[in-house]
């Protein structure tokens, strides 16, 4: 039995829930970042994440930072495939709770720190109309039955996904001198993705009204099987003529010799003509070739009947209920350089590649069937229970500079690169490269101390993606962005500071040209766009030693 698969449904639902950062990383990890967009040379408590070697510049004592971001993103996918019922698919992603918690204990030349935050993902997405990649096979299938009276289709499509990679980081910072500090640590990453969705009530529209797609296909399969039996039967009826050494004669020659009647000749030829063979070619065929053609047509119709029967089973109601989990460890090192009494600092941090695999935990019967195994007859699921997916997190390098111009103004700049080309999932199974260059970011920001207890800040971040067109899909896409941040901080005392900020991200919409599997193929476009806005508030607390109070 031939494997029947809705090929466009076999894409991996690898939703990208990153908000600021590379293809996987989140770098929006503090309220101070949301108001400035660059913290790579920070010497405040959020340096636990951004510049851990710079923690040696904290005052002696215990430091805590607790912050939360409320993030809201809209994904808009426009598809002009001519047979789709919808041309726009909108996904709403929300992460009302996106916390970051940092703690550091500084004593002398040493600083000990831990951090907890969503290093990747951190939200859920809902597509009430499903997605083009899910709907297109149904639209294409309905159109293929147009010669049989199908004029359209209808179905209930729904998809919801969530993703969060929690990171628990710990490490030690040491000041070699007033100018040089180093850091070594690691992050334990705990990943969880969930996918829920369904395709229900798939129907074909016909002149007689709506018909369930599976019932329609079973009816066509039955007709194909009947045609198969009839074709084989005609072929068998020709065997006596071949046994009498008349296999080399054509139908007109048999009629002319009185072996068969003109009506019988027309019936023999008519069957092949109905199957699409030209009349001139049929009447020119010797009987042996006519028999072979009928046998071939019978086998082909039988195969079509089998495929339609299997396909009908895929047109029934389908559900997905899957959880993917995995974990990995990220080694981290860093260096901080300080000059001009700490008015000028440079932070360098390198996170090594995180080896990680995700394992499916699929509810029985809810792995979304996409085909039938030709050898066992068992269903093939998109999300088989226990299946393992590579989910390595690329290595990450950040370099930043901070300069306090005077008591009022401080500026920062940063550069990030994510080594995406070094992970396995950026190469397709057939060896096709999905990433042309590594993802990079450039950021600048400034703070203005309005008074000793109140400051305002703003920043800009440009992100340049390195993926190519083959990477992009409605389930996973990356486009270049521009982000603008604004906010401030209020110091109630030396020990307590309130941070507040927000940012808005503009995405460079991209249109990809696609081709379907029709003959001749249909060329169409799919456009990917997003918008993201975030509000954040945080509290920094310092319990200082007596000498620093």
C-alpha positions in Angstrom: 0.0 0.0 0.0 1.3 3.4 -0.9 1.9 5.8 2.0 -0.7 8.6 1.8 0.4 11.8 3.4 -0.8 15.4 3.5 2.7 16.6 2.9 2.2 20.1 4.0 1.0 19.0 7.4 4.3 17.3 8.2 6.1 20.5 9.2 7.4 20.7 12.7 5.3 23.0 14.9 8.4 24.8 16.2 6.8 28.1 17.2 9.2 30.9 17.8 8.2 32.8 20.9 11.3 35.0 21.2 10.7 38.6 21.9 14.2 40.2 21.9 17.2 38.2 21.0 18.1 35.5 18.4 16.1 32.7 16.9 15.8 31.1 20.4 17.3 33.4 23.0 15.4 36.0 25.0 17.6 39.0 26.0 14.8 41.2 27.4 15.7 40.1 30.9 15.1 43.1 33.2 13.0 46.2 33.5 16.1 48.3 33.1 16.6 46.7 29.7 13.1 47.5 28.6 13.7 51.2 29.2 17.2 51.3 27.6 17.5 48.2 25.3 21.2 47.8 26.1 22.7 46.5 29.3 25.7 44.6 28.2 28.1 46.6 30.3 25.8 47.0 33.3 27.3 47.2 36.8 23.9 47.1 38.5 22.1 44.0 39.8 20.8 43.0 36.3 24.4 42.3 35.4 23.7 38.8 36.8 22.4 38.2 33.3 24.0 40.9 31.1 27.5 41.3 32.4 28.1 38.9 35.3 31.8 39.8 35.6 30.7 43.4 36.4 29.0 42.3 39.6 32.3 43.0 41.4 31.5 46.7 41.0 28.4 46.4 43.3 28.7 47.6 46.9 29.4 45.0 49.5 26.2 43.3 50.6 23.2 41.4 49.4 21.4 42.6 46.2 18.0 41.5 44.8 16.1 42.4 41.7 12.6 41.3 40.9 10.9 42.4 37.7 8.1 41.4 35.4 7.2 42.2 31.8 3.8 41.9 30.3 4.4 41.1 26.6 1.8 41.1 23.8 2.5 40.1 20.3 0.4 39.8 17.1 1.6 37.5 14.3 -0.1 38.1 11.0 0.3 35.7 8.1 -1.1 36.6 4.7 -1.4 33.9 2.0 -2.8 34.4 -1.5 -3.1 30.7 -2.4 -6.2 30.9 -4.7 -8.2 28.0 -3.2 -8.0 29.0 0.5 -11.1 30.2 2.2 -9.0 32.7 4.2 -6.2 34.9 3.1 -5.2 36.3 6.6 -4.3 34.3 9.7 -3.8 36.2 12.9 -2.2 34.7 16.0 -2.4 36.5 19.4 0.6 35.8 21.7 0.5 36.9 25.3 2.9 36.6 28.2 1.4 38.7 31.0 3.9 37.1 33.4 7.5 37.2 32.2 9.5 37.4 35.4 13.2 37.9 36.1 14.7 37.3 39.5 18.4 38.1 40.3 20.3 37.8 43.6 24.0 38.6 44.2 26.2 38.7 47.3 29.2 40.9 47.0 32.1 40.8 49.4 35.5 42.2 48.7 36.8 41.0 45.4 34.1 38.3 45.1 30.5 38.2 44.0 28.3 35.2 44.0 25.1 35.3 42.0 22.0 33.4 40.9 19.3 34.2 38.4 16.0 32.8 37.3 14.2 33.8 34.1 12.6 32.6 30.8 15.7 32.4 28.7 13.6 31.3 25.7 9.9 31.4 24.8 7.6 32.6 27.6 4.2 32.9 25.9 1.2 31.2 24.3 -0.2 31.7 20.8 -3.7 31.1 19.6 -4.7 30.9 15.9 -8.5 30.7 15.8 -8.5 30.0 12.0 -5.6 27.6 12.1 -2.7 28.2 9.8 -2.2 28.2 6.0 0.1 25.2 6.2 -2.7 23.2 7.9 -5.5 24.4 5.7 -3.8 24.4 2.2 -3.8 20.6 1.8 -7.6 20.6 2.3 -8.1 23.4 -0.1 -5.9 21.7 -2.7 -7.7 18.4 -2.2 -11.1 20.0 -2.6 -10.0 21.7 -5.9 -8.6 18.4 -7.2 -12.2 17.0 -7.0 -13.6 19.9 -9.1 -14.2 17.6 -12.1 -16.5 15.6 -9.8 -18.6 18.6 -8.8 -16.8 19.9 -5.7 -16.9 23.7 -5.6 -15.3 24.4 -2.3 -14.7 23.2 1.3 -15.4 24.1 4.9 -13.7 23.0 8.1 -13.1 24.0 11.7 -9.4 24.8 12.1 -7.8 25.7 15.5 -4.3 25.8 16.8 -2.8 26.9 20.1 0.8 26.6 21.2 3.0 27.6 24.1 6.7 27.6 24.8 8.9 28.5 27.7 12.6 27.7 28.4 13.2 28.5 32.1 16.8 29.2 33.0 18.4 28.8 36.5 21.8 30.5 36.4 24.6 30.5 39.0 28.2 31.7 39.0 31.1 33.4 40.7 32.7 36.7 39.8 36.2 37.7 40.9 38.0 41.1 40.6 41.6 40.4 39.5 42.2 44.2 39.9 40.2 47.4 39.9 40.3 47.2 36.1 39.7 43.6 35.3 37.0 41.2 36.6 36.1 37.7 35.4 33.1 35.4 35.7 32.5 31.7 35.4 29.1 30.1 35.7 26.4 28.0 34.1 22.7 27.9 33.4 20.4 25.0 33.7 17.7 25.2 31.0 14.3 23.5 31.4 12.2 23.6 28.2 8.5 22.9 27.8 6.4 23.3 24.7 2.7 22.5 24.3 0.6 22.1 21.2 -3.2 21.8 21.1 -5.4 22.0 18.1 -7.9 20.3 15.9 -9.3 20.0 12.4 -12.9 19.1 12.5 -16.0 18.9 10.3 -14.2 18.9 7.0 -16.8 19.1 4.3 -16.8 19.5 0.5 -19.3 21.9 -1.1 -21.2 20.5 -4.1 -24.3 21.5 -6.1 -26.3 19.1 -3.9 -25.1 20.7 -0.7 -22.3 20.0 1.8 -20.9 16.5 2.1 -18.5 15.2 4.6 -15.1 15.0 2.9 -14.4 11.5 4.2 -17.8 10.2 3.0 -17.3 11.8 -0.4 -13.8 10.3 -0.8 -15.1 6.8 0.2 -17.7 7.1 -2.5 -15.1 8.0 -5.1 -12.9 5.2 -3.9 -15.8 2.7 -4.3 -16.4 4.0 -7.9 -12.6 3.6 -8.6 -12.7 0.1 -7.3 -15.7 -0.8 -9.5 -13.9 0.7 -12.5 -10.9 -1.4 -11.6 -12.9 -4.6 -11.6 -14.5 -3.7 -14.9 -11.2 -2.9 -16.6 -9.7 -6.2 -15.4 -12.8 -8.0 -16.6 -12.5 -6.6 -20.1 -8.9 -7.6 -20.2 -9.8 -11.1 -19.2 -12.4 -11.3 -21.9 -9.8 -10.6 -24.5 -7.7 -13.6 -23.5 -9.5 -16.1 -25.8 -8.7 -13.9 -28.8 -5.0 -14.0 -27.8 -5.2 -17.7 -27.3 -6.4 -18.0 -30.9 -3.2 -16.1 -32.1 -5.3 -13.0 -32.8 -3.4 -10.8 -30.3 -1.6 -8.9 -33.1 -4.8 -7.8 -34.7 -6.4 -4.4 -34.1 -10.1 -3.9 -33.2 -11.0 -2.7 -36.7 -9.3 -5.8 -38.1 -11.3 -8.1 -35.8 -14.5 -6.4 -36.8 -13.6 -6.6 -40.5 -12.8 -10.3 -40.2 -16.2 -10.9 -38.5 -14.5 -12.1 -35.3 -16.4 -9.5 -33.2 -19.4 -7.3 -34.1 -19.0 -3.5 -34.6 -20.9 -3.0 -31.3 -18.5 -5.2 -29.5 -15.5 -3.4 -31.0 -16.9 0.0 -29.9 -17.5 -1.3 -26.4 -13.9 -2.6 -26.1 -12.5 0.7 -27.4 -15.0 2.8 -25.5 -13.7 1.8 -22.1 -10.2 3.0 -22.9 -11.5 6.2 -24.5 -13.4 6.9 -21.3 -10.2 6.5 -19.4 -8.6 9.2 -21.4 -6.9 7.4 -24.2 -7.2 9.0 -27.7 -9.6 7.1 -30.0 -7.1 7.0 -32.9 -4.5 5.4 -30.6 -7.0 2.9 -29.2 -8.2 1.7 -32.6 -4.6 1.3 -33.7 -3.6 -0.9 -30.8 -3.2 -4.6 -31.3 -5.4 -6.7 -29.0 -2.5 -7.7 -26.8 -1.7 -4.0 -26.1 -5.4 -3.3 -25.5 -5.4 -6.1 -22.9 -2.2 -4.8 -21.3 -3.7 -1.3 -21.2 -6.9 -2.5 -19.5 -4.9 -4.5 -16.9 -2.7 -1.4 -16.2 -5.8 0.8 -15.9 -7.4 -1.7 -13.5 -4.3 -1.7 -11.3 -4.1 2.1 -11.3 -7.7 2.4 -10.4 -7.3 -0.1 -7.6 -4.3 1.9 -6.3 -6.3 5.1 -6.5 -9.1 3.4 -4.6 -6.7 2.4 -1.8 -5.2 5.9 -1.6 -8.6 7.5 -1.5 -9.7 5.1 1.3 -6.7 6.0 3.3 -7.1 9.6 2.5 -10.7 9.5 3.7 -9.5 8.4 7.1 -7.4 11.5 7.3 -10.4 13.7 6.5 -12.0 12.7 9.7 -11.8 14.8 12.9 -8.2 15.2 14.1 -6.8 16.4 17.3 -3.3 17.3 18.7 -2.5 17.3 22.4 1.3 17.3 22.8 3.8 18.3 25.4 7.5 18.5 24.7 10.1 18.6 27.4 13.9 18.7 27.6 16.8 20.2 29.5 20.4 21.3 29.0 23.3 23.1 30.6 24.8 26.3 29.3 28.4 27.2 30.4 29.0 30.9 30.7 32.1 33.0 31.0 32.6 36.8 31.1 35.1 39.6 31.5 34.5 43.2 32.7 37.0 46.0 32.0 36.8 49.3 34.0 38.6 52.6 33.5 38.3 56.2 34.6 37.1 55.4 38.1 34.5 53.1 36.6 33.0 55.8 34.4 34.0 53.7 31.4 33.3 50.0 31.5 33.3 47.2 28.9 31.4 44.0 29.4 32.0 40.8 27.4 30.0 37.6 27.9 30.0 34.3 26.0 27.4 31.6 26.4 28.4 28.2 25.0 26.1 26.1 22.9 23.5 24.3 24.9 22.9 20.7 23.8 19.3 19.9 24.3 16.6 17.5 22.9 12.9 17.7 23.3 10.8 14.5 23.9 7.2 14.2 22.9 4.6 13.3 25.5 1.5 12.7 23.3 -2.0 12.0 24.6 -3.1 8.6 23.0 -5.0 9.2 19.8 -4.1 12.9 19.7 -0.8 12.9 17.8 -2.5 14.2 14.6 -2.4 11.4 12.0 -0.8 12.5 8.7 -0.4 9.1 7.0 -0.6 5.3 7.1 2.5 3.1 7.3 2.5 1.0 4.1 4.0 -2.0 5.8 2.1 -2.2 9.1 -1.0 -0.3 8.2 -0.5 1.7 11.5 -1.2 5.5 11.5 1.7 7.8 11.2 1.4 10.8 13.6 2.9 14.2 13.3 3.7 14.0 17.0 4.4 10.4 17.9 4.7 9.7 21.6 8.4 9.5 22.6 9.8 11.1 19.5 12.9 13.2 20.0 13.6 16.6 18.4 16.9 18.4 18.4 16.6 21.8 20.2 20.1 23.0 20.7 20.4 26.6 21.8 23.1 28.4 19.8 26.1 30.0 21.4 25.8 33.7 22.2 28.4 36.5 22.4 27.6 40.0 23.8 30.0 42.9 23.9 29.0 46.2 25.5 30.4 49.6 26.5 29.1 52.1 29.1 30.3 55.6 29.6 29.2 58.1 32.2 29.7 61.4 30.5 28.9 63.4 33.6 26.8 63.1 36.7 23.7 63.6 34.6 24.2 61.5 31.5 25.3 57.9 30.9 25.3 56.2 27.5 25.6 52.5 26.5 26.1 50.5 23.3 26.0 46.8 22.7 26.6 44.2 20.0 25.3 40.6 20.0 25.8 37.7 17.7 24.1 34.3 18.0 26.0 31.4 16.4 22.9 29.9 14.7 24.8 28.2 11.9 26.6 25.9 14.4 23.4 24.1 15.5 21.9 21.0 13.8 18.3 22.3 13.3 19.5 25.1 11.0 20.1 22.4 8.3 17.2 20.5 6.8 17.1 16.7 6.7 18.0 16.8 3.0 21.1 18.9 3.8 19.6 22.3 2.7 21.0 25.2 4.7 18.3 27.2 6.3 20.5 30.0 7.7 22.9 32.1 5.6 24.6 34.0 8.4 24.3 34.4 12.2 21.7 36.6 13.8 23.1 39.9 15.0 21.9 42.9 17.1 23.2 46.5 17.6 21.9 48.6 20.4 22.4 52.1 21.9 20.8 53.7 24.9 21.1 56.7 27.2 20.2 57.6 30.8 19.5 61.1 32.1 19.6 61.7 35.9 16.9 64.3 36.3 17.7 64.4 40.0 19.5 62.2 42.5 16.5 60.0 42.9 14.9 60.1 39.4 16.2 59.2 36.0 14.8 58.8 32.5 16.2 56.6 29.7 15.6 55.6 26.1 17.1 53.2 23.7 17.1 51.7 20.2 17.9 48.1 19.1 18.3 46.9 15.5 18.1 43.1 15.0 19.2 41.6 11.7 18.1 38.0 11.0 20.3 35.6 9.0 17.8 33.0 7.9 17.0 32.4 4.2 13.7 31.8 2.5 13.8 28.1 3.1 13.7 28.6 6.9 10.5 30.7 6.8 7.1 29.1 7.4 3.9 30.2 9.0 4.9 28.2 12.0 8.4 29.5 12.4 9.7 32.7 10.9 12.3 35.3 11.6 12.5 38.9 10.2 14.7 41.9 11.0 13.3 44.4 13.5 13.7 47.8 15.0 12.8 48.3 18.7 12.3 51.5 20.7 12.4 51.6 24.5 11.5 54.2 27.1 11.3 54.4 30.8 13.0 55.4 34.0 13.8 54.7 37.7 12.9 56.1 41.0 15.4 55.7 44.0 13.4 55.8 47.2 16.7 55.3 49.1 20.1 53.8 48.7 18.5 50.4 49.3 15.3 50.5 47.2 14.9 51.5 43.5 11.7 51.2 41.4 12.3 50.5 37.7 9.7 51.1 35.0 9.8 50.9 31.2 8.4 49.6 28.0 9.3 49.0 24.4 7.7 48.6 21.0 9.1 46.4 18.2 8.5 47.1 14.4 9.1 44.1 12.1 10.2 44.2 8.5 7.4 42.1 6.8 8.7 39.6 4.3 6.9 37.8 1.5 8.1 34.4 0.4 7.2 32.8 -3.0 5.9 29.3 -2.7 4.9 26.5 -5.1 2.3 23.8 -4.5 2.3 20.2 -5.8 -0.3 20.7 -8.5 0.4 19.9 -12.1 1.1 22.5 -13.4 2.2 24.0 -10.1 0.6 27.1 -8.7 2.9 29.9 -7.6 1.7 32.0 -4.7 3.0 34.3 -2.0 3.0 34.2 1.8 3.8 37.3 3.9 5.0 37.2 7.5 4.6 40.1 9.9 4.5 40.8 13.6 4.1 43.6 16.2 5.2 43.5 19.8 4.7 45.8 22.7 5.7 45.4 26.4 5.3 47.1 29.7 7.5 46.3 32.7 8.0 47.2 36.3 10.7 46.0 38.7 12.2 46.5 42.2 15.9 46.5 43.1 16.7 46.0 46.7 20.2 46.3 48.3 21.0 45.2 51.9 24.4 46.8 52.2 27.2 46.2 54.6 27.7 48.8 57.3 30.6 50.5 55.6 28.6 51.0 52.4 25.3 52.2 53.9 
